[in-house]
Amino acid sequence: MLATYVPRDSPVHRLPAGVKLTGLVLAGLGTVLLGRWWQSLLLLACVAGLYGVARLTWRCLAVQLRAVALLVAAIGVLQIVVAGWERAVVTCGNLLALVALAALVSLTTRTDDLIEVVVRGSGPLRRFGVEPERVGLLVSLGIRSVPVVARLAGEVRDAQLARGAATRPVAFLVPLVVRSLRHADRVGEALIARGVDD
C-alpha cells in the first residue's frame, strides 16, 4: 500500500519534491556500495532519524515496514542459508531502508507535486515521441489505483470467508484479476469520454 501524505510543518515536508525523489534514487544507487552489515544498520538508523525530523511517529514507520515484513523475512532466511548472516543483514537492511525512505517521500510530499516532477523530468523524452503529460497521467492513475485494488482484494477475501471457501491462491487471484480488469475498463471508458482518446 502506498503511503498517503501526512501534513506536518517540518524541514522534510518543505523540501522540494524533486530533491526528495533525487535523494531516493541516489540512496537506491548508493546501497550497491554498502557491503558490511553495520553500514546497512546505519542507513536504517539514518532513515529512522529522518522520520523524527519529519515529525512522524515511530508507529508510522512501523506501519510502512510491516507491509513488507514477510517478504523481507523470507529473503533473510534465504540469504542466511545461501550466503550467511552478514549478507542477510545487508540485503534485508538495505531493502527495509529503501522501503521506509520511499514511504517517507510519499508521506511528506503531495501526490500532485510528485506528478509534476515526473512530468518535468519526462520533458527531454518528448523528442523521442513520449508525451510527458501522458506519463504524468499514467503515474497518477497508478498511484490512485493502489487503494482501489487493495479494496477489491479485501472484498474478494471477505466473499471467500463468507462462503467458507478455502483460501487457495488461485481462488483468490482469479476474481481479483477479473475485478481489477473491469475497473481498468471503466477507467478507460471514462478517459475516452473525456477526450483522452484510447
SULJO-V148691 format. One record per residue. RES is the residue in one letter. PHI is phi in degrees with one decimal (999 if undefined). NEAR is the number of other ideal C-beta (glycine too) atoms within 10 Angstrom. D_CENTER is the distance of its C-alpha to the mean C-alpha in whole Angstrom. Layout:
BEGIN
<<RES,PHI,NEAR,D_CENTER> <RES,PHI,NEAR,D_CENTER>>
END
This chain:
BEGIN
<<M,999,11,7> <L,-72.5,17,5> <A,-68.9,20,7> <T,-108.0,13,10> <Y,-58.5,15,13> <V,-117.3,15,15> <P,-68.6,9,19> <R,-149.5,13,20> <D,-103.5,7,23> <S,-140.0,16,22> <P,-60.2,11,22> <V,-68.3,19,18> <H,-63.1,19,18> <R,-79.5,9,21> <L,-63.6,15,20> <P,-61.7,11,19> <A,-58.6,20,16> <G,-63.0,16,17> <V,-64.7,11,18> <K,-65.9,21,14> <L,-66.3,18,13> <T,-63.3,13,16> <G,-61.3,16,15> <L,-64.4,15,12> <V,-63.8,10,13> <L,-64.9,10,16> <A,-64.0,17,15> <G,-61.9,14,13> <L,-68.6,9,17> <G,-67.8,13,19> <T,-64.0,19,18> <V,-62.5,8,20> <L,-83.5,7,23> <L,-87.8,18,22> <G,-118.4,11,24> <R,-107.7,11,26> <W,-61.5,18,24> <W,-71.0,12,25> <Q,-66.6,16,23> <S,-66.6,22,20> <L,-67.3,16,21> <L,-65.5,14,22> <L,-60.4,22,19> <L,-61.7,21,17> <A,-65.6,12,20> <C,-63.7,12,19> <V,-64.6,19,16> <A,-61.9,16,17> <G,-64.0,10,20> <L,-63.4,19,18> <Y,-61.9,21,16> <G,-65.4,13,20> <V,-62.6,13,21> <A,-79.4,19,18> <R,59.9,15,20> <L,-106.4,22,18> <T,-78.2,11,19> <W,-63.0,10,19> <R,-61.9,8,18> <C,-61.7,17,15> <L,-64.3,21,14> <A,-62.9,11,15> <V,-62.3,13,13> <Q,-65.7,23,9> <L,-79.0,17,11> <R,-62.5,9,13> <A,-62.3,13,10> <V,-114.0,17,10> <A,-59.9,12,14> <L,-64.9,9,16> <L,-62.7,12,14> <V,-64.7,17,15> <A,-62.3,11,18> <A,-64.3,11,19> <I,-62.9,15,18> <G,-62.3,18,20> <V,-62.0,12,23> <L,-61.2,12,23> <Q,-65.4,18,23> <I,-62.3,16,26> <V,-66.9,9,28> <V,-84.9,9,28> <A,-125.0,12,28> <G,101.4,11,28> <W,-67.6,11,27> <E,-64.8,15,26> <R,-64.0,15,24> <A,-63.8,20,22> <V,-65.0,20,22> <V,-62.1,22,21> <T,-63.2,21,18> <C,-69.1,23,17> <G,-63.4,23,17> <N,-63.0,20,15> <L,-63.4,19,12> <L,-62.7,22,12> <A,-62.7,24,13> <L,-69.5,19,10> <V,-62.8,19,7> <A,-64.5,23,9> <L,-68.9,21,10> <A,-62.4,17,6> <A,-65.1,24,7> <L,-62.0,25,10> <V,-60.8,17,10> <S,-66.7,18,8> <L,-71.0,23,11> <T,-111.4,26,14> <T,-132.8,22,13> <R,-67.6,14,14> <T,-57.5,16,13> <D,-60.1,12,16> <D,-67.6,15,16> <L,-63.0,21,13> <I,-66.5,18,14> <E,-61.1,14,18> <V,-65.6,20,17> <V,-62.6,18,15> <V,-63.7,18,19> <R,-63.5,13,21> <G,-67.0,15,19> <S,-83.3,18,20> <G,-51.5,11,23> <P,-62.0,10,25> <L,-78.8,12,24> <R,-59.8,11,26> <R,-66.8,7,29> <F,-98.8,6,28> <G,92.4,6,28> <V,-88.5,12,24> <E,-94.8,12,24> <P,-56.1,16,21> <E,-64.2,11,21> <R,-68.9,12,20> <V,-62.4,17,17> <G,-61.8,20,16> <L,-63.3,15,17> <L,-61.4,13,15> <V,-63.3,17,12> <S,-60.5,16,13> <L,-64.7,13,14> <G,-62.3,10,11> <I,-63.2,15,9> <R,-75.4,12,12> <S,-82.8,16,12> <V,-59.2,12,9> <P,-65.0,12,12> <V,-65.9,14,15> <V,-65.5,16,14> <A,-63.0,12,13> <R,-65.7,12,17> <L,-61.7,19,18> <A,-62.8,16,17> <G,-62.8,11,19> <E,-65.1,13,22> <V,-64.0,20,22> <R,-62.6,14,22> <D,-63.2,10,25> <A,-64.1,12,27> <Q,-65.2,16,27> <L,-65.9,10,28> <A,-65.6,8,31> <R,-86.1,8,32> <G,71.8,6,32> <A,-76.6,11,31> <A,-67.5,8,29> <T,-91.9,9,26> <R,-77.0,10,26> <P,-57.2,7,23> <V,-66.1,7,25> <A,-65.1,13,26> <F,-88.3,17,22> <L,-70.4,12,21> <V,-60.9,12,23> <P,-64.4,17,24> <L,-65.3,17,20> <V,-64.3,13,20> <V,-61.8,12,23> <R,-65.7,17,22> <S,-66.0,16,19> <L,-66.9,10,21> <R,-62.7,11,23> <H,-62.1,15,21> <A,-62.2,14,20> <D,-61.7,10,24> <R,-64.2,10,24> <V,-64.0,14,22> <G,-60.7,13,23> <E,-63.9,11,27> <A,-65.0,10,26> <L,-66.6,14,25> <I,-63.6,11,28> <A,-63.3,8,30> <R,-94.0,8,29> <G,85.3,6,30> <V,-82.5,12,27> <D,64.7,6,28> <D,-97.5,6,27>>
END
